[in-house]
Amino acid sequence: MKGAGQATEVDYLRYEFTDYHGISRSKVVPTRRSEGRIRSEKLFVYGGVLGMTTTSEPVMLDDLLVDGCCRNVRLLPQWETFRVLPPNGKYKTGRVLCELGDLAGDGFLNAYPRTMCRRLLGELEDMGYSIKGAFEYEFTLGKMENGAFTPFFNDRPTFSTTVFAHCEELLYDLDRELQVMGIETNTFNLEYGKGQIEITIKPVFGIEIADQAFTFRTTVKEFFARKGLLATFVCRPLKDTKGASNGGHFNHSLWAKSSDSRSAFFNDGELSVVAHRWISGILKHSKGLEALFAPTLSCYNRVKPWSWAPVNASWGGENRTAAVRTKVDGEDGTYLECRAPSASASPYLVLAGVLAAGINGLRTTGPVELPPESQASAYEDETLKLPTSLGESLQALEEDADLVRSLGPRFVKWFKTVKEHKLSKDNVDEKHVDLDDLSLL
């Protein structure tokens, strides 16, 4: 097994997996005790981990219960993801991403986010395409002081060189650690919000898209935590009416699985029919997708005009107010920017949602059904409105039969149960940010 041999060369091995929020969870095993486990992959974890809220409060999922108790599930290491973590003190630690075993113990849990992505990627490959992409993340940097989150800088420094100097060395050191984890950065810049930073990374193919985004988020949080700082991907961590929310735009394109491997989105200087069908799928299912793209209460601070986030199922060339921004610049430069996801969304669930909706669009026959392309502000478009609350989004997901079928009924049931737990709290504020969310998200 590729990677398993290297795992014996580290002092400790972190078996890492995601939950439904995109939060990294893990078990760490001393390699002096793990030789047998590495060979046989026999390691288990509390099955209720998928039922935890963003603040790790357990939510009981019926299918996981046996006599009222939550059963264990197996951790299944995906050894191609093995990496030696950046040096941190005197111990050498490795990391491998895992999927979860199914309830019968003889396969993969089909409601696990990474497993869902792999299945949908297989469906796309069967149609003759592969997907290339990368997430474009914003996060807020600061520290906890006297029970409050204080931003690293109080300016609104969009692209400011002088304010960037305050965190320049930190970001360059972070870049080195990202390289160790196999992630190549494209750009660094400051954004409009207090303490807000944006980093873009180079696109990759297939499941690596979500793996790299998941690794990026975890590496950023770990790096700054060791510096006594807090980096958070919470959508709106500060009560700042003029500040920007943290987005997690998903840039992607399809490529033909053929000998010449050509872009499936580009045709003779413009977007292809394949691209239009893919966009139509995303827009058609945009209400249900919002539950995956905006999965926390805080996200709905962002779903309003002139927030630089979409409010409807719109699309347009180089249009930052649309749900899907199109860019056409030759084969390599033609792609879609899905602007609805917030930085709080799980990259695995964003990828799974886009795949499910896009594949549905590809499978339609007849003329492509798209609303008119937005030429100016998409906020004025008379088209399908996006949900403005988490409760509304979850209902839309449950009612979208195509998405439920593509993502899997068990996943939709479990995801909705976990997310509705937050809404069941008395007097819950739909724009609420739990301070505990800041450290985990």
C-alpha positions in Angstrom: 0.0 0.0 0.0 1.5 3.3 -1.1 2.0 5.5 1.9 1.6 2.8 4.5 5.3 1.9 4.3 6.3 5.6 4.8 3.9 5.7 7.8 6.3 3.5 9.8 9.0 6.2 9.4 7.2 8.8 11.6 6.8 8.8 15.4 3.1 9.4 15.4 0.4 8.8 12.8 -2.7 11.0 12.6 -5.8 9.2 11.1 -7.8 12.2 10.0 -11.4 12.4 8.7 -14.0 15.0 8.1 -17.4 15.5 9.6 -20.5 17.1 8.0 -19.2 20.6 8.7 -15.8 20.1 7.1 -14.1 20.1 10.5 -11.0 17.9 10.8 -11.4 15.1 13.4 -8.7 12.5 14.1 -7.2 9.8 16.1 -3.4 9.7 16.7 -1.5 6.4 17.1 2.1 6.0 18.1 3.7 4.1 15.2 5.6 1.9 17.6 2.2 0.4 18.4 0.6 0.7 15.0 2.5 -1.7 12.7 -0.4 -4.2 12.8 -3.0 -1.5 12.3 -1.1 -0.1 9.4 -1.0 -3.4 7.7 -4.6 -4.5 8.4 -6.3 -1.1 8.6 -8.1 -2.1 11.8 -8.9 1.1 13.6 -12.3 2.2 14.9 -14.0 5.4 15.9 -17.2 6.4 17.6 -19.8 6.3 14.9 -21.6 9.3 16.2 -18.8 11.6 15.0 -21.0 12.4 11.9 -23.8 13.4 14.2 -21.8 16.1 16.1 -22.7 19.7 15.7 -20.1 22.4 15.0 -19.5 22.7 18.7 -19.1 18.9 19.1 -22.5 18.4 20.7 -23.7 14.9 19.9 -26.9 14.4 17.9 -28.2 10.8 17.8 -28.6 9.4 14.3 -31.1 6.5 14.4 -29.2 4.3 11.9 -26.1 4.4 14.1 -27.8 3.3 17.3 -27.8 -0.2 18.7 -29.9 -0.6 21.9 -29.7 3.1 22.4 -25.9 3.3 22.1 -23.9 4.6 19.1 -21.9 1.9 17.4 -18.3 2.2 16.3 -17.4 2.4 12.7 -14.1 1.5 11.0 -11.5 4.1 9.9 -10.4 3.3 6.3 -7.1 5.0 5.5 -6.7 6.3 2.0 -2.9 5.8 1.7 -2.4 7.9 -1.4 -3.2 11.0 0.9 -0.3 10.2 3.3 1.9 13.2 4.1 4.5 13.9 6.7 3.3 17.0 8.6 5.4 20.2 8.7 8.1 20.0 11.5 6.7 20.9 14.9 9.1 20.4 17.7 11.0 17.1 18.2 8.4 14.6 17.0 7.8 13.6 13.4 4.1 13.1 12.6 2.4 11.7 9.6 -1.2 12.2 8.4 -3.5 10.0 6.3 -7.0 10.9 5.3 -9.6 8.3 6.1 -13.1 7.3 5.1 -15.6 5.5 7.3 -16.6 1.9 7.1 -20.3 1.0 6.6 -22.6 -0.2 9.3 -22.2 -3.8 8.2 -18.4 -3.5 8.5 -17.5 -4.7 5.1 -17.5 -1.6 2.9 -17.6 2.2 2.8 -20.2 4.3 4.5 -22.2 5.7 1.6 -23.3 8.8 3.6 -19.7 9.8 4.3 -18.7 13.0 2.4 -15.5 11.8 0.7 -17.1 8.6 -0.3 -20.0 10.4 -1.8 -17.6 12.6 -3.8 -15.8 9.5 -5.2 -19.0 7.9 -6.3 -20.2 11.0 -8.1 -16.7 11.5 -9.7 -17.1 7.9 -11.0 -20.5 8.8 -12.5 -18.9 11.8 -14.2 -16.0 9.7 -15.5 -18.6 7.2 -16.9 -20.0 10.2 -18.9 -16.5 10.9 -20.3 -15.4 13.8 -18.2 -13.1 14.7 -15.3 -13.4 17.8 -13.2 -10.5 20.3 -12.5 -10.9 22.9 -9.8 -9.8 24.7 -6.6 -11.5 26.5 -3.8 -10.8 30.2 -3.2 -10.9 30.8 0.5 -11.2 33.9 2.7 -10.7 33.6 6.4 -10.5 36.0 9.4 -7.3 36.2 11.5 -7.4 37.4 15.1 -7.1 36.2 18.6 -9.4 35.6 21.6 -9.0 38.3 24.2 -11.2 38.5 27.4 -13.8 36.2 25.8 -14.1 38.2 22.6 -12.6 37.7 19.1 -10.3 40.6 18.1 -9.2 40.9 14.5 -5.5 41.0 13.6 -5.9 44.4 12.0 -8.8 46.8 12.3 -8.4 48.5 8.9 -10.5 47.7 5.8 -7.3 47.1 3.9 -8.4 45.6 0.6 -5.2 44.9 -1.3 -3.3 47.3 0.9 0.5 46.7 0.7 1.3 48.5 4.0 -1.2 46.6 6.1 -0.1 43.3 4.4 3.3 44.0 5.8 1.9 43.4 9.3 1.3 39.7 8.5 3.6 39.2 5.5 6.2 37.0 7.2 3.5 34.9 8.8 1.9 34.3 5.5 5.2 33.4 3.8 5.9 30.9 6.6 2.4 29.5 6.1 3.1 29.1 2.4 6.1 26.9 3.2 3.9 24.6 5.4 1.3 24.4 2.6 4.0 23.3 0.2 5.0 20.5 2.6 1.4 19.4 2.5 1.4 19.3 -1.3 -0.6 22.5 -1.8 0.7 25.2 -4.3 -0.6 28.7 -3.6 -1.4 31.2 -6.4 -2.0 34.5 -4.6 -2.2 36.1 -1.2 -4.1 39.4 -0.6 -6.0 41.2 2.1 -9.7 41.6 1.7 -12.4 44.1 2.7 -13.2 42.8 6.2 -11.2 43.5 9.4 -8.5 40.8 9.7 -9.7 39.2 6.5 -7.2 37.4 4.2 -7.7 35.6 0.9 -5.5 32.8 -0.4 -6.0 31.1 -3.8 -4.4 27.8 -4.7 -3.6 26.0 -7.9 -6.3 23.7 -9.4 -6.1 19.9 -9.4 -8.3 17.1 -10.7 -10.8 14.9 -9.0 -11.0 14.0 -5.3 -7.8 16.0 -4.8 -9.9 19.2 -5.2 -11.7 18.5 -1.9 -8.7 16.8 -0.2 -6.5 19.9 -0.8 -9.2 22.3 0.4 -9.8 20.3 3.5 -6.0 20.1 4.1 -5.7 23.8 3.4 -8.2 24.8 6.0 -6.7 22.5 8.7 -3.2 23.6 8.0 -4.1 27.3 8.2 -5.9 26.8 11.5 -3.1 24.7 13.0 -0.3 27.1 11.8 -1.9 30.2 13.4 -2.9 28.3 16.5 0.8 27.5 17.2 1.4 31.3 16.9 -1.2 32.1 19.5 -3.6 33.4 16.9 -7.0 32.2 15.7 -7.8 31.8 12.0 -11.5 31.2 11.4 -13.5 30.3 8.3 -16.8 31.2 10.0 -18.8 33.2 7.4 -19.3 36.4 9.5 -17.2 36.1 12.7 -17.4 39.8 13.7 -20.4 42.0 14.4 -19.4 44.4 11.7 -22.2 45.7 9.5 -19.8 47.1 6.9 -17.5 44.1 6.8 -17.3 41.4 4.2 -18.3 37.8 4.8 -15.8 34.9 4.3 -16.5 33.2 1.0 -15.4 29.8 -0.3 -15.9 30.2 -4.1 -15.5 27.0 -6.1 -13.7 27.5 -9.4 -13.9 24.5 -11.8 -14.1 23.2 -15.3 -14.8 19.9 -17.0 -12.2 18.1 -19.3 -12.9 15.3 -21.8 -11.5 11.9 -20.8 -9.9 11.3 -24.1 -6.5 11.1 -25.6 -6.3 14.8 -26.3 -7.9 15.7 -22.9 -9.6 18.9 -24.1 -11.6 21.4 -22.1 -15.3 20.5 -22.3 -16.4 24.0 -21.4 -14.6 25.8 -24.2 -15.7 25.8 -27.9 -14.5 28.1 -30.6 -14.0 31.2 -28.3 -17.1 30.8 -26.2 -18.8 28.5 -23.6 -19.8 25.1 -24.9 -23.1 23.4 -24.8 -21.7 21.2 -22.1 -20.9 24.2 -20.0 -24.4 25.6 -20.5 -26.0 22.3 -19.5 -23.7 22.1 -16.4 -24.7 25.7 -15.4 -28.4 24.9 -15.9 -28.1 21.9 -13.5 -26.4 24.1 -10.8 -29.0 26.9 -11.1 -32.0 24.5 -11.3 -30.9 22.9 -7.9 -29.6 26.1 -6.4 -32.2 26.2 -3.6 -31.4 22.8 -2.3 -27.6 23.3 -2.8 -27.8 26.3 -0.5 -28.1 23.9 2.5 -24.6 22.5 1.5 -23.2 25.9 0.4 -24.4 27.9 3.4 -24.7 25.4 6.2 -24.5 27.6 9.3 -26.6 30.3 10.8 -23.9 32.9 10.2 -23.9 32.2 6.5 -27.2 34.0 6.0 -25.6 37.4 6.9 -24.1 37.0 3.4 -27.3 36.2 1.3 -28.3 39.8 0.6 -27.7 42.3 -2.2 -24.3 43.9 -2.5 -22.7 41.4 -0.2 -20.6 40.1 -3.1 -22.6 36.8 -2.7 -25.5 35.7 -4.9 -29.2 36.0 -3.8 -30.7 34.2 -6.8 -30.1 31.5 -9.4 -28.2 33.8 -11.8 -25.2 33.5 -14.1 -23.1 35.9 -16.1 -19.7 36.6 -17.7 -17.2 38.2 -15.2 -20.2 39.0 -12.9 -19.4 39.0 -9.2 -23.1 39.4 -8.3 -24.2 36.2 -10.0 -24.4 32.7 -8.5 -22.2 31.4 -11.3 -19.6 33.7 -12.8 -18.3 32.5 -16.1 -14.8 33.2 -17.4 -13.8 32.5 -21.0 -10.1 32.8 -22.0 -9.0 29.9 -24.1 -9.0 26.3 -23.1 -7.0 26.7 -19.9 -8.7 29.9 -18.9 -12.3 28.9 -19.3 -14.0 27.9 -16.1 -17.0 28.6 -13.8 -16.8 30.3 -10.4 -19.5 29.0 -8.2 -19.9 32.0 -5.8 -22.6 30.7 -3.5 -20.5 28.6 -1.1 -19.3 30.3 2.1 -16.0 29.5 3.7 -17.9 27.6 6.4 -19.1 25.0 4.0 -17.4 21.5 3.8 -15.4 21.3 0.6 -16.5 17.7 0.2 -20.1 18.6 0.3 -19.7 21.6 -2.0 -17.9 19.3 -4.5 -20.6 16.6 -4.1 -23.4 19.1 -4.5 -21.9 20.7 -7.7 -21.3 17.2 -9.1 -24.8 16.0 -8.4 -26.4 19.1 -9.9 -24.1 19.4 -12.8 -24.4 15.8 -13.8 -28.2 16.2 -13.6 -27.8 19.1 -16.1 -25.7 17.0 -18.4 -28.3 14.3 -18.5 -31.1 16.6 -19.6 -32.1 16.4 -23.3 -33.5 19.0 -25.6 -32.8 22.8 -25.5 -30.7 24.1 -22.6 -33.0 25.8 -20.1 -31.2 28.8 -18.6 -32.4 32.2 -17.4 -31.1 35.2 -19.4 -27.4 35.9 -18.8 -27.0 38.8 -16.3 -25.5 41.8 -18.0 -25.2 44.1 -15.0 -26.2 43.6 -11.4 -27.7 40.1 -11.0 -29.4 41.3 -7.8 -32.1 42.8 -10.0 -32.7 39.6 -12.0 -36.2 38.2 -11.8 -35.1 34.6 -11.3 -35.3 31.9 -8.7 -34.5 33.4 -5.3 -32.1 31.6 -2.9 -33.2 30.7 0.6 -32.5 33.3 3.2 -32.3 31.0 6.3 -30.8 27.6 7.1 -34.3 26.2 7.9 -35.5 27.2 4.4 -32.4 25.7 2.8 -32.7 22.4 4.5 -36.4 22.1 3.5 -35.4 22.9 -0.1 -32.8 20.2 0.0 -35.2 17.6 1.3 -37.8 18.5 -1.3 -35.3 18.3 -4.3 -35.9 14.7 -5.4 -33.0 14.7 -7.9 -30.5 15.9 -5.3 -31.8 13.5 -2.7 -31.4 10.6 -5.2 -27.9 11.7 -6.3 -26.5 12.5 -2.8 -28.3 9.6 -1.1 -31.4 9.6 1.1 -29.4 8.5 4.2 -27.0 11.4 3.8 -29.8 14.0 3.4 -31.6 12.6 6.4 -28.5 12.6 8.6 -27.3 16.0 7.4 -30.7 17.6 7.9 -31.0 16.1 11.4 -27.6 17.4 12.5 -28.2 20.9 11.1 -31.8 21.2 12.5 -30.5 20.5 15.9 -29.1 24.0 16.0 -32.4 25.4 14.9 -34.2 23.5 17.7 -32.7 25.7 20.3 -35.1 28.0 22.0 -34.9 31.6 20.8 -32.2 30.8 18.3 -31.0 33.8 16.3 -30.7 33.0 12.6 -27.6 35.3 12.3 -26.0 33.8 15.5 -22.3 33.0 15.8 -21.4 30.6 18.6 -17.9 31.6 19.9 -17.0 28.0 20.0 -17.6 27.8 16.3 -14.7 30.2 15.7 -12.0 27.7 16.9 -13.4 24.7 15.1 -14.7 26.2 11.8 
